[in-house]
């Protein structure tokens, strides 16, 4: 029985290794990628912003229709941009992202789940020193051969509560309601280029 268990475990390890080595890696193309967000302002309006500096990659299974298997991303928190310098400086301060203490926002995932008709990338999001499980509904498009490489596109629309990550600053308005909303809408339109080296 012990020998059989060892053989079974060894076979599983070989299978997992073979699967991992069959994945193709695609690196993000910053010139054709946007990481944006939107949040309520003064109850009646919505402020939009983006992060300008980031890196990331995805791993897909070419033997399974380029199914998404893994993803990583790192965002430089100081690169936040809402087109208003004073507001951006406030967002970089200890009231919000505290970029001197927490310079990056990171996401790492290696699981895809089905939620109804949607696919959801499940992983760990680390922001403002807090790490929690986070799900990103996504659509993967491509591949297409263009601009000297093979490309895939990833579209993400998700929501998160900033208070879950310790981003709690706010003010109560005289007329009622909060100056800054708590739920953030995330919109990512990312383009990735296939690495030409060995598969993972």
N, C-alpha and C positions, 0 to 999 in steps of 0.2 A: 504493500500500500504506500509506504514511504517513497519507494522508487517511482511508482506511478505518479505520485503527487509532484515529485521533482521533475519528471519528464513533462508533465502538464504545465508546470510553472515555467519551465524552460521554453516550451513551445509558445506559450503566451508572450513571453518576453521577446522572442524572435518575431512574432507577429506584430507586436507593438513597435518594435524597432523598424521593421520593414515598412509599416504604415507611415511612421514619422519621416523616414528617409524618402518617401514618395511624394512629399509635399513640395510645391513650388513657392518661393518667396517673392513677394512684390513689395517694393519700397515706395513710400509716398512721394509724390511729385508736388513740392510746395507751390510751384508756379501755377498749378491747376487745382489747388485745394483750398477750401475755406472752412474754418471752424468758427461758427457763429452762435450767438445766443440772443435771447430776447427776454425781457422781464418787465413787469408792470411798474409804472412810475406815477406817483400821485393818484393812484386808482384809475385815472381816466385815460392814461396814455401808455404806450409801450416803447421802451428804449432798446435799441439793437446795438450789438457790439460783436467783436471778433477777437481772436488771438492770432497774432502775426507770425510767431515763431513756434515751430513744432517739428517733430520727427515721428516716424512710425512705419510699421510694416504689417502685412497680412500674409498668412500662409494658407494656400488652397490646395485641394486634392484634384489634380488634373485627370485622374482616373474616375472621378465621380462628378463630372461636369463642372470642375473648378469650384466645388463646394467649399465655402469658407470654414476653416478649422481653428485658426488662431489669429490673434491680433494684439499688437502693442502700440502704444502711443505715449509720447512725452511732450507736454506743452510748457513753454516758458511763461510763467504767470505774469511776469513784468511786461509781456508783449500785448497785454489787453488793450483794446483800442475801441473807444466809443465815439471818436471824433471830437471829444471835448477834453482838453488837457487837464483842466481842473478836476473833472469827474474821474478821469483815468488815474490821476495821482491819488485821489481818495480811495479808489478801488485797490490800488497797490499798497495802501497803508495798512496799519494794524487793525483798522476798523473792518477791513474786508479780507483780502487775500494775504496780507502781511508777507509780501514777496521776499523781503530780506531773510525772513525765517523759513519760509516755505516756497522756494523758488520754482518748483515744478508741480504740474498736475500730471498724474500718470494713470494709464489704464492698461490692464493686461488681462486677456481672456483666452481660454482654450476650450470653450464649450458653446455649442449652438443648440438652442431649443426651439420647438415649435409652439407658438401661441396663436391658436386659431389658424388664420391663413398667413400669419406673419412668421418670419424667422427672427430670432432674438439672440444676439451675442451676449453671453453672460461672463462677467469677469469681476475683477477688483478695481475700483476707482479710488485713487488716493489724492486727496485735495485738502489743503490747509491742515495737514498733519493727521487727517482722519482717513482710514481705509474701510470701505464697505463694499459688499457685493452690489453690482450695478448692471442693469440690463439695457442693451441698445437694440431696439428694433431696426432692421436694416434691409436694404435691397442692394444686391450685387449685380452689376451690369458688365457685359463683355464676355470674353476678351476681344480686343481689336488690335490689329497691327498698325501702328501709326507712329510717326515722329521717331523712327529708328528703334522701336521696341514694341513689346506686347504689353497692353494696358488693360487694367480693370478699373471700374469705378464703384465706389461705395457711397450710398446715400443713407444718412441716419437722421431720424427725428425722434427725440426723446425728451423726457422731463425729469427734473430732479428738484428736491427741496433743499435749498442752500443751507437751511438750519441743521440739516442732518450732518453737515460737514463743518459745523461751528461758525458759519458765516451768518451771524445773528444781528448785526448792526441794523437799526431802524429808528424811525421817528414816527410818532403818532401825529397825524394832521389835526389841526384845529377843527376842521369840518368832519373829522372821523376818517378812519382808514389809515393805512400805512404808507409812508413815503416811498418805500421800495417793496415790491412784491417778494414773496418767499419762494414761489415756484418758478424755476428757470426753464425755458424751452431751448433745447439744444438742436442745432441744425448743422450737419456736417455733409459737405459734398467733396469727396476725396477721390483723387486719381492716383493710381499706383502703376509702377513700371516693373516688369518682371526682371529679377536678377538673372544674370547670364551665367553665374557660376553653378556649382553643384547644388542639387536639391538638398533640402533639409533632411 
